Amino acid sequence: MSWYAEHLVPRIVNLVCSTPGVSRWRRLAVEGLRGSVVEIGFGSGLNVRYYPSAVERVYAVEPRDAAWRLAQRAIAASPVTITRAGLDGQHLSLDNSSCDSALSTFTLCTVGDDALAARELYRVLKPGGVLHVLEHGLAPDERVATWQRRLDPLERVLADGCHLTRDPVAVLESAGFALTRLEQRYESGPKPWSYFTVALATKPLD
Ligand SMILES: C[S@@+](CC[C@H](N)C(=O)[O-])C[C@H]1O[C@@H](n2cnc3c(N)ncnc32)[C@H](O)[C@@H]1O
C-alpha cells in the first residue's frame, strides 16, 4: 500500500466530502438509521454527527488507519458507541442477521468488489433491516458516461480504487435488496463525479 493511499487520500476525502452540498446528502442518507448499525468505509467519520438518536451502536469498518485517526474527534464527541469492527467490507466479522441497519456512503464505489460487499451487508442485516446508501456513480447521460469511462482509470489511481462507472442500484438489486427509496440526480460540481444516488435498500422479511 502506498504512502499516498494510506496517508494523503483519507485527508483529501475528508476535505472534498465535507462540503455543505455533500453534507445535505449525508443528512438524507442517514435518516431512519436505528439500533445496531454497520458502517462500511467509515473513513474520517463524516456521518457521525448526523446519526439519528435511534442509533445505539456502530460497527465501523475501515481499512485506513489515517482515516480512523481523523475520525477520533467525531467519535469522542458522539453519544453513540462506535467501535472499529474490521478492515474490509467485503468480509465482515459480524454474525448473520445481527444488525438493524447498515450504512455505506461513497464506499461501494471504492471497495474492490462492490457486489461482494453488498452481499455481505445483506448477510449481516436482520430481515426487514435497511441498508442506507449514498453513492456517486454512472450517469444516465451518454456524454457524461463517456467521460466517466475515459477518466475511470485515472480516478482509480488518484482516489485509491474509486470507480466513476459503477451502478449502485444494479448492485443492490443483485444482492437481493428491495429498493424502498431511491433518489438520483446531479449535485453541483463536475458531472462525472456528481451523479448522486441516495437509496434505502431493504432486506426482505423471511
Ligand atoms: C471515498 S471514501 C468515503 C469515506 C466515508 N464513507 C465518507 O462518506 O466520507 C471510501 C472509503 O472506503 C474505504 N474502503 C476502501 N476499501 C474498503 C474495503 N474493502 N472495505 C471497507 N472500506 C473500504 C476507504 O478507506 C475510504 O475510507
The ligand as a Gaussian input file, in Angstrom:
#p B3LYP/6-31G(d) Opt

LIG

0 1
 C      -14.441000       7.849000      -0.738000
 S      -14.085000       7.258000       0.845000
 C      -15.628000       7.571000       1.726000
 C      -15.427000       7.661000       3.210000
 C      -16.724000       7.905000       4.009000
 N      -17.667000       6.823000       3.858000
 C      -17.381000       9.206000       3.644000
 O      -18.536000       9.198000       3.202000
 O      -16.750000      10.259000       3.822000
 C      -14.113000       5.490000       0.669000
 C      -13.761000       4.781000       1.960000
 O      -13.842000       3.370000       1.771000
 C      -12.729000       2.788000       2.421000
 N      -12.505000       1.448000       1.860000
 C      -11.725000       1.101000       0.812000
 N      -11.760000      -0.229000       0.630000
 C      -12.583000      -0.721000       1.585000
 C      -12.997000      -2.036000       1.933000
 N      -12.604000      -3.112000       1.235000
 N      -13.825000      -2.179000       2.982000
 C      -14.261000      -1.102000       3.689000
 N      -13.899000       0.157000       3.405000
 C      -13.053000       0.338000       2.364000
 C      -11.610000       3.773000       2.189000
 O      -10.525000       3.581000       3.051000
 C      -12.344000       5.090000       2.423000
 O      -12.369000       5.445000       3.776000

